Every structure is written in C-alpha cells, then in structure tokens.
Amino acid sequence: MAWADLVAVAEAAGARLDLDVRWQGEGIDRLLDERHSATVNATLGLLRGLGWEADVEVSFAIFGERGSIDIVGRHPLTGMLAIIEIKATVGNANQTVIGVDRKSRLAPRIAADRGWPCRGVARFLVIADGSTARDRVRRHAALFETAFPTPSRGCRAWLRDPVGPPPSGILFITVRDVRSTGVTRARIRPRRSDTRSPRSLEVAPKS
C-alpha cells in the first residue's frame, strides 16, 4: 500500500499518520537537539547584545494549560516581553502557530506570577537558517504571513528599540555547524537490494 493510501485510511478514521525515521539509535534526535541548542544560544546572544534579559525553558501551568517557553525575553527599560519559540526545523506548521499563540496569550499571567513587568508581548518564531527551512516556510506562506506578519527587518528593529506595538514575526538565525559539537556525519552503504547507484550516501540534517 502506498503512503498516500495509508494517509487516506488514517484520515478517514479521524487519525493522523506520522512517519518516524530511526537512524543509528538516537543519532537523528541528537543531531536535532544539538541544532536546537545552537539556535537557542545564538538567539540568547542576539537578545543580550541588544540589552534584553532572557530566561530559557520557562514552564507554566495555568488553568490546565501546561508547557514551557523556549525563551522569554524581558526588556528592563520598557517592560516589554518577547515570547520566543525556537525551531531547528519546521515541522507541523499549524501546530507551530497554535503553540506560539497559546504561549503569547498566557504571557501576561506568566509574567505576573513571576513578578515581571509586562507592558506588551511580542512573539517571535526563530528558525535555524537554511534552504530547507526557508522552503518549508514558503510552502505555507499564507499561514505564516498571517500569523507572523512583521518582516524580519522590522522584528530586529523593534528588538533594538522596543517601542510601539509589539510585533509578531519570523526570524531566521544563523547557527554554528553542529558537526563541531562532536556529532559527526556518517556514511551509509545502500543494501544490496537497493536499485540506486552503489556509491555511498551521505546523511546529514538539512535544517
């Protein structure tokens, strides 16, 4: 049965079919974790360089809604907050937008519970830059442009001088090569039954 047929059967039953790729045990998860961490570090550097304070993995439990926010930026001079969702890769576009919306909606209560001032809440989806990530955003352009209408240049300008209406936008950020963290590329030889060219295949995360 083809993949499209399996998806159709799952949708008819009101279910969702996910593809789980496994490679060298936890190899893929480790590569993605490294890239996510590198994106967090790069974002923290950007914020702190512009005079923001920042907390990571800020957890919340409000009226049954539980979760954590990758980064909460706090601007000490203006009392503005920045709710930041970090993505090493762009997966489910709808769920990504829903997650950012929920966290930004709860941000004033999260701030109040921690004694932080909150004069406004900006929301940013920060994505590790790469051609694959940009292609995925373009494929869902209408969705992302509606949820995050502020251009990247406008987002960075507001972070430098956070006055006026808080923006909602996407920032692509350059991260260091994950190979420098000790997670190396690997070569996989195709099985004998593979009909493709017998040359080795290089496997590495694209985003």
N, C-alpha and C positions, 0 to 999 in steps of 0.2 A: 504494500500500500504506500502511495506517495505521501510526502509530508503534507501537501495541501489537503489530501483526503483526510489525514489524521486531524488536522486543524478543523476541518469542516465537521467531523464527527464530534470533536470536543465542544465546538461552539453550539452545535445542535443540542447537546446535553447541558448547556449552560456552564461549561467548564472552560478553563484556559490551559493550553498545552505549552509547556516550557521545554526548551532544549538545554540539557545540562552536559557541557563538554568537560571531560576529565582528561588531564594530561599530567603524567608524572606525579601522581598523587595530588598534592596541594600546590603544584607548580603554578598553575594559572592564577589561583587565588592569591598566592604570594606575590606574583608579578603585579596584579591589580592593587593589592594592599600597598605595595611599595610606591606605585604611581599615585595612589590616593594620598598617601602620607606626604609625598613630594609636592603635590598640589596644595595641600594644607599648609606646608611650610612656606611655599612661595607666596601664598595669599597672606599669611601672617606677616611676612616680610614687607609686603606691599602696604598693609594696613598700618603697621607700626612705623614704617618710614614716612607715613602721612600724618602721624600724630594720633592714631587711634589706639585704644586699649582693646584687647581681644581675649576672649575665653573660648576654649575648644570643648567639644562634646558636652554642651550644656544640656542636661537632662531636664525633663518636665513630666508632671503627672497632674493634669488639670481636668476635672470633670470626666474622668475616664479616658482622656486622651493622653497617651504616653509616647515618649520618644526622646530624641536628643537632636540638638542642632550642631552641625559641624563646627561653625564658628559664629559667635556673637561679637560683633564689633561695637565698641562704645566710644563715642567722641566726647571727651571730658569737657570741652568748652561749650558745646552746643546741646548736649544731652540727647543727641541722635543715636539711634541704634541701627545696626546693619545685620540682618539675618542672612547668613551665607550658607548655601548648600554647595558642597564640593562633589564634583563628578570626575572620576578618572576616565570614564567612558559614558556615553549617552545611551542608556538602555530604554526602558519604557517611558516614552515622552509624557503620556498622560499622568502616570503615577508620579513622575518627577515634578510636574506642575502642581499636582494636588498636594504633594508633600511640602513644597515651598509655601504654598498658600496657607496651609494649616499652621505651619510654624510662625509665619509672619502675623497671622491672625492672633495667635496666642502670645506674641512677643510682649505686649504691654503688661499682661499678667505675669509673665515670667520675670520681667524687669522689676515689677512691684514686689514680687516675692523675694527678690534678692537685694532690694533697696537701691536699684539703679534708676536714675532719672530716665524718662522716655518722652521726648518731645516729638518724636516721629520715628517711623520704622521704614527703612529702605530694605529692599530684598534683592539679593543677587544670586544668580546661578553661575558658579565659577567652574569652568571646564578646562581640563588639561588640553592645551592646544595640540592640534594635529589634524591632518587632512580627513581622517575618518570621522572624527568628532564634528568637524565643520560640515561634512557631507550629511551626517545624520540630522543636524540642526536644520540644514537647508531642506531636507526631505519633509520635515514637519514645520516648515517656515510659518505657516498661518497660525498654528498653535503657539509656537514660541514667541512670535511677534506680538500676539495678543496678550500673552501672559507677561512678557518681558519687553515692553515697547521702547524702553530707553536705550539708545545706541551705546556701544561700549565706550566711545569717547565721552559721552555725557555722564556715564557712570563714574568714570575716572575723574572727571572734572568735579563732580559732586563730592567724591571722597576727599579730594584735595581741599574743598571749601564747602562743607555740608550745610548750606543754607538753601532755603526754598523747599519746594515739595520733594520728599524723599523719592528717589527713582526705583524702578523695577527693571532690571536688565541682566544681560548675559555678559560675562567677562571670560574671554579665553586667556589663559595664563600659561606662559612657558615654564616647563619644569625641567629639572636636570635629568639626564639619561638614567633610567632605572638600572642599567647594566652596572653602573658604578656602585650600586648597593650590594653587590655580591650575587644578585640574581642574574645568571648569565643566559645567553642564547643557547639553544640546543639544536642538534641536527637529528632529524628522524628519517630513517630509510623506509620507503614505502614497502608494504608487504609484497610478496612475490605475485600475488593475485591482482595487485594494483595495475590498472591498464595505462597509467600515466607514465611519463618519462621516468627512467630509473635513476635520474640524478637525485641527489639528496634534496630535501625540502627544509627550508629554514623557518622556524616557528618563533615569532616574537609578537608581543602585543602591539597593535597599531595605535592604541589610544588608551 
